[in-house]
């Protein structure tokens, strides 16, 4: 799909950058290309949560390129604008922090971000919970960790549900999936 002026859509350029940034990475199963994850997150946001905002879809495709790649905020801002770069930065954990401080700092960062980052986090958690079904290494501890992340993402997103109906839809879907996994470990 191309704009009337012949240029690619923002999300198309983001999909290309995502593929390049993650080209040598695999998911934990060792055989799935890592870029499948951000692609599924973007598709979840569009098809399951019903959000069609192009900035959000582009940021979803790029949500791991800072944290898991060699791309930085400035590169994303130049190519995609500050709204995309801001959402991606909000979704990137600071690896310089000690592990005990990393998650609380990340939650504070997401709490201050706009609705896009919180919706993408819900899409990220939804995809990771969905991916559990195909994982051969699914343990009760792994399930508990992901369910806890889902609960945290829901808590962070609740405050922006009035802004976007897709956030409320996302919360419902993530909660339902987390509850299914929660039942398996009781």
Number of C-alpha atoms within 10 A of each C-alpha: 8 10 9 7 6 8 11 13 14 20 21 17 15 23 21 12 19 26 20 13 20 20 13 11 16 15 12 11 12 9 9 12 16 21 23 15 21 27 20 19 26 28 19 22 27 18 12 15 23 15 22 13 12 15 20 26 28 28 31 34 29 32 29 24 26 21 16 14 15 9 16 14 17 13 12 23 15 10 14 18 15 16 18 27 25 20 28 28 26 24 27 18 20 17 11 8 11 9 10 8 12 14 15 12 14 15 18 12 16 24 19 12 17 16 24 27 27 28 30 29 27 30 30 27 25 27 21 18 21 15 12 16 11 10 11 8 11 12 12 13 10 12 18 15 12 19 24 15 20 26 19 15 26 23 14 22 25 14 14 17 18 11 11 13 13 20 28 20 18 27 24 14 17 26 19 13 18 23 14 13 20 16 8 9 11 6
